[in-house]
Amino acid sequence: MAASVKWLELERDRRRRVARAVRKGRAVEDPRDAPYAVGFADASLEWLSWKRRFRPVHLLLFALILVELMLTGGWHPALLFYSVVGFTFLRFRAPRLRKRVATARAANAELVSQFGLPAVTVEMPGTAFFRPGSRVRRRVMRSLVVALVGLVALAVVATVWAIGQNHRWARAADRVCAREQTPLAELSIRSDPVGVEERRTAIAEDALSALKRLDSRTGAEQNYIAWREYEVKLEVWILGELQAGNDASLGVQRLHSAQTYSRKLARRLGAKTCARP
């Protein structure tokens, strides 16, 4: 009967020698390592034969993406991209590795037979977790599925709440923008540039104060208010330049660019009145 040893209980140097030889598809240099090389090769071939070995990792990755979506309101494509690339690489690498491991097993089995060495069975770490049908794996998979169902339910609830929140915020923001646009439309008939800019700046400051009092919870809503605040700062700077008799054309260009972008944000948020030019 073959002796059974745990892989991590072997000496580190022996593990390195055995793993390097098996992965390169050759026999070990020290015949005393041959039984362990055969056992490591058998364990590796068994591992490579489990087509569903990474399924718990897939579920865990999906759960992490859902958690990131709920906590940050967005996700980084790199998380999924690097994972797909990594698993694809492992999938294409498996046939070549299986061929080399099988070659190494045959070479080391010949050494074992030649020197009459006792057979060794190597127990690899994580076998209970990755082996399909194992009790630990079933429990882990069941727990991950329950967690995923709960996360999906939470994501649906959070999405429905966010949609309702955005609609309420957009209606309130449109009322503020409507009160802002009415007096701004009357300024076009005035001829005093400084006086018009003073009035325009005062109206913009009042509108910004009203927008800041809204219940802005999402990042997009807060980003819109930040850009409106930037517009007010440009208005104040333009007013100062006009009062000093300086050229404020650069500030006017920046203000137009900021207004264009903030209107685009308002359009995305569904605030149609705030998105009007």
C-alpha positions as CSV (number, residue, x, y, z in Angstrom):
1,M,0.0,0.0,0.0
2,A,1.4,3.4,-1.0
3,A,2.3,5.8,1.8
4,S,0.3,9.0,1.9
5,V,2.1,12.4,2.6
6,K,0.8,15.9,2.5
7,W,2.5,18.1,0.0
8,L,3.2,21.0,2.3
9,E,4.7,18.7,4.9
10,L,7.6,17.9,2.6
11,E,10.8,19.9,2.8
12,R,10.7,23.1,0.7
13,D,13.8,22.2,-1.3
14,R,12.3,18.8,-2.2
15,R,9.0,20.4,-3.2
16,R,10.9,22.7,-5.5
17,R,12.9,20.0,-7.1
18,V,10.0,17.7,-7.6
19,A,7.6,20.4,-8.9
20,R,10.2,21.8,-11.3
21,A,11.0,18.4,-12.8
22,V,7.4,17.4,-13.2
23,R,6.3,20.7,-14.8
24,K,9.2,20.4,-17.2
25,G,8.3,16.9,-18.1
26,R,11.5,15.1,-17.0
27,A,12.8,12.8,-14.3
28,V,14.2,14.1,-11.0
29,E,18.0,14.1,-10.6
30,D,17.9,12.4,-7.2
31,P,16.2,8.9,-7.4
32,R,15.0,9.4,-3.8
33,D,12.6,12.1,-5.1
34,A,11.1,9.8,-7.8
35,P,8.2,8.4,-5.6
36,Y,7.2,11.9,-4.7
37,A,7.4,13.1,-8.3
38,V,5.1,10.2,-9.3
39,G,2.7,11.1,-6.5
40,F,2.9,14.8,-7.5
41,A,2.3,14.0,-11.1
42,D,-0.8,11.8,-10.2
43,A,-2.2,14.6,-8.1
44,S,-1.5,17.2,-10.9
45,L,-3.2,15.0,-13.5
46,E,-6.2,14.5,-11.3
47,W,-6.3,18.3,-10.8
48,L,-6.2,19.0,-14.5
49,S,-9.0,16.5,-15.1
50,W,-11.5,18.5,-13.0
51,K,-13.1,20.7,-15.6
52,R,-15.2,22.5,-13.0
53,R,-12.4,23.1,-10.6
54,F,-12.5,26.9,-10.9
55,R,-16.3,27.2,-10.5
56,P,-16.1,28.3,-6.8
57,V,-13.6,31.0,-7.8
58,H,-15.9,32.1,-10.7
59,L,-18.8,32.5,-8.2
60,L,-16.6,34.3,-5.7
61,L,-15.4,36.7,-8.5
62,F,-19.0,37.4,-9.5
63,A,-19.9,38.1,-5.9
64,L,-17.0,40.6,-5.6
65,I,-18.2,42.4,-8.7
66,L,-21.7,42.7,-7.3
67,V,-20.4,44.0,-4.0
68,E,-18.2,46.6,-5.9
69,L,-21.2,47.7,-7.9
70,M,-23.4,48.2,-4.8
71,L,-20.7,49.9,-2.7
72,T,-19.2,52.3,-5.4
73,G,-22.0,52.6,-7.9
74,G,-19.6,51.4,-10.7
75,W,-17.1,48.7,-11.4
76,H,-13.7,48.5,-13.0
77,P,-13.6,46.5,-16.2
78,A,-10.0,45.6,-15.4
79,L,-11.3,43.3,-12.6
80,L,-13.2,41.2,-15.2
81,F,-10.6,41.6,-18.0
82,Y,-7.7,40.3,-16.0
83,S,-9.7,37.4,-14.6
84,V,-10.9,36.4,-18.1
85,V,-7.4,36.6,-19.4
86,G,-6.0,34.6,-16.5
87,F,-8.6,31.8,-16.7
88,T,-8.3,31.6,-20.5
89,F,-4.5,31.3,-20.2
90,L,-5.0,28.5,-17.7
91,R,-7.5,26.8,-20.0
92,F,-5.1,26.8,-23.0
93,R,-2.1,25.9,-20.9
94,A,-3.7,22.8,-19.4
95,P,-3.3,20.5,-22.4
96,R,0.4,21.3,-22.7
97,L,0.9,21.0,-19.0
98,R,-1.0,17.7,-18.9
99,K,1.3,16.3,-21.6
100,R,4.5,17.3,-19.8
101,V,3.2,15.9,-16.5
102,A,2.3,12.6,-18.1
103,T,5.8,12.4,-19.6
104,A,7.4,13.2,-16.2
105,R,5.2,10.6,-14.5
106,A,6.4,7.9,-16.9
107,A,10.0,8.8,-16.5
108,N,9.9,8.9,-12.7
109,A,7.8,5.7,-12.5
110,E,10.6,4.0,-14.3
111,L,13.1,5.3,-11.7
112,V,10.8,4.0,-8.9
113,S,10.7,0.6,-10.6
114,Q,14.4,0.5,-11.3
115,F,15.5,1.3,-7.7
116,G,12.6,-0.6,-6.1
117,L,11.4,2.4,-4.2
118,P,8.1,2.4,-2.2
119,A,5.1,4.2,-3.9
120,V,4.0,7.5,-2.4
121,T,0.6,9.2,-2.7
122,V,0.8,13.0,-2.4
123,E,-2.2,15.0,-1.0
124,M,-2.3,18.5,-2.4
125,P,-3.7,21.5,-0.5
126,G,-7.2,22.7,-1.5
127,T,-8.3,19.3,-2.9
128,A,-11.5,19.3,-0.8
129,F,-12.4,22.7,-2.0
130,F,-11.7,22.2,-5.7
131,R,-12.7,18.5,-6.2
132,P,-16.2,18.3,-7.8
133,G,-18.5,16.3,-5.5
134,S,-16.6,16.8,-2.3
135,R,-18.5,17.7,0.9
136,V,-16.6,20.9,1.5
137,R,-17.0,22.0,-2.1
138,R,-20.8,21.4,-1.9
139,R,-21.1,23.5,1.2
140,V,-19.0,26.3,-0.2
141,M,-20.9,26.3,-3.5
142,R,-24.2,26.3,-1.6
143,S,-23.0,29.2,0.5
144,L,-21.8,31.1,-2.5
145,V,-25.1,30.6,-4.4
146,V,-27.1,31.8,-1.4
147,A,-24.8,34.8,-1.1
148,L,-25.2,35.6,-4.8
149,V,-28.9,35.4,-4.6
150,G,-28.9,37.7,-1.7
151,L,-26.5,40.1,-3.5
152,V,-28.7,40.1,-6.6
153,A,-31.7,40.8,-4.5
154,L,-29.9,43.7,-2.8
155,A,-28.7,45.0,-6.2
156,V,-32.2,45.0,-7.6
157,V,-33.6,46.8,-4.5
158,A,-30.7,49.3,-4.7
159,T,-31.3,49.9,-8.4
160,V,-35.0,50.5,-7.9
161,W,-34.3,52.9,-5.1
162,A,-31.6,54.7,-7.1
163,I,-34.0,55.1,-10.0
164,G,-36.7,56.6,-7.7
165,Q,-34.1,58.8,-6.0
166,N,-32.9,60.1,-9.4
167,H,-36.4,60.9,-10.5
168,R,-37.2,62.8,-7.3
169,W,-33.9,64.7,-7.5
170,A,-34.4,65.5,-11.2
171,R,-37.9,67.0,-10.5
172,A,-36.6,69.1,-7.7
173,A,-33.5,70.2,-9.7
174,D,-35.8,71.2,-12.6
175,R,-37.9,73.4,-10.4
176,V,-34.7,75.2,-9.3
177,C,-33.5,75.6,-12.8
178,A,-36.9,76.9,-13.9
179,R,-36.7,79.6,-11.3
180,E,-33.2,80.4,-12.4
181,Q,-33.9,80.6,-16.1
182,T,-36.9,83.0,-15.9
183,P,-34.9,86.0,-14.6
184,L,-31.9,85.1,-16.8
185,A,-34.1,85.4,-19.9
186,E,-35.0,89.0,-18.9
187,L,-31.3,90.0,-18.7
188,S,-30.9,89.9,-22.4
189,I,-32.7,93.2,-22.9
190,R,-30.3,95.1,-20.6
191,S,-27.3,96.9,-22.1
192,D,-25.0,97.4,-19.1
193,P,-22.5,94.4,-19.2
194,V,-21.3,94.8,-15.7
195,G,-24.8,95.2,-14.3
196,V,-26.0,92.2,-16.3
197,E,-23.0,90.1,-15.0
198,E,-23.7,91.2,-11.4
199,R,-27.3,90.1,-11.7
200,R,-26.4,86.9,-13.6
201,T,-23.9,86.0,-10.8
202,A,-26.4,86.6,-8.1
203,I,-29.0,84.4,-9.8
204,A,-26.4,81.6,-10.3
205,E,-25.4,81.8,-6.6
206,D,-29.0,81.6,-5.5
207,A,-29.6,78.6,-7.8
208,L,-26.5,76.9,-6.5
209,S,-27.6,77.3,-2.9
210,A,-31.0,75.8,-3.8
211,L,-29.3,72.8,-5.5
212,K,-27.0,72.2,-2.6
213,R,-30.1,71.9,-0.3
214,L,-31.4,69.0,-2.4
215,D,-31.0,65.5,-1.2
216,S,-28.1,64.6,-3.5
217,R,-27.0,61.0,-2.7
218,T,-25.6,59.6,-5.9
219,G,-22.2,60.4,-7.3
220,A,-23.7,61.8,-10.6
221,E,-25.9,64.2,-8.7
222,Q,-23.0,65.5,-6.6
223,N,-20.9,65.7,-9.7
224,Y,-23.5,67.9,-11.3
225,I,-23.6,70.3,-8.3
226,A,-19.8,70.4,-8.3
227,W,-19.8,71.6,-11.9
228,R,-22.5,74.2,-11.2
229,E,-20.3,75.4,-8.4
230,Y,-17.4,75.7,-10.8
231,E,-19.7,77.8,-13.1
232,V,-20.5,80.2,-10.2
233,K,-16.8,80.6,-9.5
234,L,-16.2,81.5,-13.2
235,E,-19.1,83.9,-13.0
236,V,-17.5,85.6,-10.0
237,W,-14.1,85.8,-11.8
238,I,-15.7,87.2,-15.0
239,L,-17.5,89.8,-12.9
240,G,-14.3,90.9,-11.2
241,E,-12.5,91.2,-14.5
242,L,-15.3,93.3,-16.0
243,Q,-15.3,95.6,-13.0
244,A,-11.6,96.0,-13.3
245,G,-11.9,96.8,-17.0
246,N,-9.9,93.7,-18.1
247,D,-10.6,91.2,-20.9
248,A,-12.7,88.3,-19.6
249,S,-13.0,86.4,-22.9
250,L,-10.9,83.4,-21.5
251,G,-13.3,83.1,-18.6
252,V,-16.3,83.3,-20.8
253,Q,-14.9,80.4,-23.0
254,R,-14.3,78.3,-19.9
255,L,-17.8,79.1,-18.6
256,H,-19.4,78.0,-21.9
257,S,-17.4,74.7,-21.8
258,A,-18.5,74.2,-18.1
259,Q,-22.1,74.9,-19.0
260,T,-22.1,72.5,-21.9
261,Y,-20.7,69.7,-19.7
262,S,-23.1,70.4,-16.8
263,R,-26.1,70.4,-19.2
264,K,-24.9,67.0,-20.5
265,L,-24.8,65.7,-16.9
266,A,-28.3,67.1,-16.3
267,R,-29.5,65.3,-19.4
268,R,-28.1,62.0,-18.1
269,L,-29.8,62.6,-14.8
270,G,-33.2,63.3,-16.4
271,A,-33.3,66.9,-15.4
272,K,-34.6,68.2,-18.7
273,T,-35.1,71.9,-17.6
274,C,-31.5,72.1,-16.3
275,A,-30.3,70.6,-19.6
276,R,-31.7,73.4,-21.7
277,P,-29.2,75.9,-23.1
